[in-house]
Amino acid sequence: MDAIVAVYDDWGIGADGTQQIALSVDRKFFREMTRGAMVIVGRRTIDDFPGKKPLPGRVNVALTRSSVQIPGFTVCDSPEAAVELAKTVDRAFVIGGGSIYNQMLPACDRAYITKVHVMPESDTFFPNLDEDPQWELEQILQSGEENGIAYEMCLYKRKGTA
């Protein structure tokens, strides 16, 4: 299982339930990487989806403690259930939000991190993999600038994984 996220320079990922600054190049990367895959998302992040609808072309899984039905989503009530469900597909991505990343990152072997080189005020953060001894930067996949904002798309791997 993999994680995919855009982070700011302080590893912030958003405020008030949404990304403050989103780059179209990152949105395109996200769509290409996750198309055809399972995506695991928290209920509050679903509220930030266009129309609060499942992402097209993906198997959408909501990880939530509430026993609710969410149209278009398979609902899992624990990280363990989501991990087991992810084993049934070729590719699965954890896509947020903050608490879901924290719960699911221990089950991930790779993390696709778009580093957006700005620092808006965030209230939600992704773990800083540069400071985590279990993770290493494997490769910078792409770097550039959009609307005057520099970015790097990075692949991190958990140490000791193939």
CORSULRA-V829408 format. One record per residue. PHI is phi in whole degrees, 0 to 359 (* if undefined). Layout:
BEGIN
phi=PHI
phi=PHI
END
This chain:
BEGIN
phi=*
phi=237
phi=250
phi=220
phi=199
phi=254
phi=235
phi=268
phi=300
phi=263
phi=68
phi=291
phi=237
phi=168
phi=212
phi=52
phi=81
phi=211
phi=284
phi=284
phi=230
phi=237
phi=262
phi=296
phi=295
phi=287
phi=299
phi=296
phi=301
phi=301
phi=300
phi=295
phi=291
phi=265
phi=303
phi=83
phi=257
phi=276
phi=240
phi=247
phi=218
phi=276
phi=300
phi=292
phi=291
phi=302
phi=299
phi=268
phi=290
phi=304
phi=67
phi=56
phi=257
phi=299
phi=287
phi=293
phi=74
phi=221
phi=271
phi=265
phi=237
phi=259
phi=259
phi=208
phi=282
phi=282
phi=269
phi=240
phi=265
phi=236
phi=307
phi=88
phi=239
phi=274
phi=260
phi=245
phi=260
phi=205
phi=302
phi=298
phi=295
phi=293
phi=298
phi=298
phi=296
phi=297
phi=292
phi=272
phi=234
phi=289
phi=224
phi=222
phi=234
phi=273
phi=239
phi=116
phi=274
phi=307
phi=291
phi=291
phi=303
phi=297
phi=286
phi=262
phi=303
phi=300
phi=266
phi=264
phi=258
phi=226
phi=221
phi=266
phi=244
phi=267
phi=269
phi=261
phi=277
phi=217
phi=217
phi=291
phi=290
phi=243
phi=244
phi=226
phi=227
phi=263
phi=303
phi=286
phi=289
phi=293
phi=257
phi=264
phi=295
phi=278
phi=239
phi=219
phi=288
phi=274
phi=196
phi=267
phi=281
phi=196
phi=216
phi=176
phi=215
phi=224
phi=52
phi=79
phi=251
phi=283
phi=212
phi=221
phi=260
phi=241
phi=249
phi=255
phi=235
phi=290
phi=299
phi=88
phi=253
phi=287
END
